[in-house]
Amino acid sequence: MAEPHPVIWIDNVSKSYGHVQALSSLNLSVHPGEIFGFLGPNGAGKTTAIRVLMGFLKPTQGIARVFDADPWLKPKEIKARIGFLPDASALYDGMTGNDFLNYLAGLHSRPSARREELCDRLELSRSDLQRKVKGYSHGMRRKLGIVQSMQHDPDLLIMDEPTQGLDPLTQQAFFVILREAQARGCTIFFSSHVLSEVEELCQRVGIIRQGTLVAVEQVRELRRRKVRTMEVEFKGQLPPDLQVEGVEILARGDRWWRLAIKGDINPVLRVLASHDLEDLVFESPHLEDIFLDYYRDESVAL
């Protein structure tokens, strides 16, 4: 059976503003029903890529497709199926929260069936929604932006730095909402420079640097390739040495080793299991360490 078409497909897309190259030969696809994290620091090109996908910008070269359609040529058809949260929500300060949600709902062909539930779960109260948006805190504005992007239960969510301004409890409630949306078949594409949230939510991540995509990987595969560390304390004397491929002794004491392990950890565990151990501490690599490696090494390329 043929694989389903990607929900998002970017083929050799570049975008320049005069002499400034915001995107350079970007290639990316996002599968139906996945949560995809788009990683990079501010200024890396994340927002420009999202604006191309939304049909706000026309690529200088290359092809972008959302639901097999060109977002620049068919913006109305595409936007009817999308929930969009920009990086800095430009809300209408003179409107109440309810008026704002009603106005955005009128731009979609779907009913706002999930509005009340989302407001409750994000703790945006009825009295809050009756107030003018100009009196909202940054966190309340972000909650309102999330509700408007999801109230019509879209097929695709495109979110630019969605957790800005959210307190930790609201972030966790938001993550649960995203997982539930995915379980219903929604595809979620969001950019972030907050690595812990991408690690928690995403199956795959794309890492962008200076407008160029330097990696697209499963989160578990990225972790697997990272060099990890292990500290081993022995009850008795140290073994004379450790001859295991991909393992290096970084430091040693009277009864302990600090090891660097690249690749599969099972060979070294089998060797250590033949000795009498006092303690073993193994730290799994964090996505942040992997991400920073791509920015330290200027020679990294696809």
URNORTA-V667721 format. One record per backbone hydrogen bond with DSSP energy under -1.0 kcal/mol. NH is the residue of the N-H (numbers start at 0). CO is the residue of the C=O. If there is no record, write none. Layout:
NH,CO ; NH,CO
This chain:
6,29 ; 7,29 ; 8,64 ; 9,27 ; 10,62 ; 12,25 ; 13,60 ; 14,22 ; 16,19 ; 19,16 ; 21,14 ; 22,14 ; 23,210 ; 25,12 ; 27,9 ; 29,7 ; 33,30 ; 35,187 ; 36,203 ; 37,189 ; 38,205 ; 39,191 ; 43,40 ; 48,44 ; 49,45 ; 50,46 ; 51,47 ; 52,48 ; 53,49 ; 54,51 ; 55,50 ; 56,50 ; 59,13 ; 60,13 ; 62,10 ; 64,8 ; 65,68 ; 66,6 ; 68,65 ; 73,69 ; 77,73 ; 78,74 ; 79,75 ; 80,77 ; 82,155 ; 84,157 ; 90,88 ; 92,90 ; 94,91 ; 96,130 ; 97,128 ; 99,95 ; 100,96 ; 101,97 ; 102,98 ; 103,99 ; 104,100 ; 105,101 ; 106,103 ; 107,104 ; 112,110 ; 113,150 ; 114,111 ; 117,113 ; 118,114 ; 119,115 ; 120,116 ; 121,117 ; 123,118 ; 128,124 ; 130,127 ; 132,94 ; 133,92 ; 134,131 ; 135,132 ; 140,136 ; 141,137 ; 142,138 ; 143,139 ; 144,140 ; 145,141 ; 146,142 ; 147,143 ; 148,144 ; 149,145 ; 150,146 ; 152,149 ; 154,80 ; 155,80 ; 156,186 ; 157,82 ; 158,188 ; 159,84 ; 160,190 ; 163,160 ; 165,162 ; 170,166 ; 171,167 ; 172,168 ; 173,169 ; 174,170 ; 175,171 ; 176,172 ; 177,173 ; 178,174 ; 179,175 ; 180,176 ; 181,177 ; 182,178 ; 183,179 ; 184,181 ; 185,180 ; 186,154 ; 187,33 ; 188,156 ; 189,35 ; 190,158 ; 191,37 ; 197,193 ; 198,194 ; 199,195 ; 200,196 ; 201,197 ; 202,34 ; 203,34 ; 204,216 ; 205,36 ; 206,214 ; 207,38 ; 208,211 ; 210,43 ; 211,208 ; 213,206 ; 214,206 ; 216,204 ; 218,202 ; 221,217 ; 222,218 ; 223,219 ; 224,220 ; 227,260 ; 229,258 ; 230,280 ; 231,256 ; 232,278 ; 233,254 ; 234,275 ; 246,243 ; 247,259 ; 249,257 ; 250,257 ; 252,255 ; 256,231 ; 257,250 ; 258,229 ; 259,247 ; 260,227 ; 261,245 ; 268,264 ; 269,265 ; 270,266 ; 271,267 ; 272,268 ; 273,270 ; 274,271 ; 277,232 ; 278,232 ; 280,230 ; 282,228 ; 289,285 ; 290,286 ; 291,287 ; 292,288 ; 293,289 ; 295,291 ; 296,292 ; 299,296
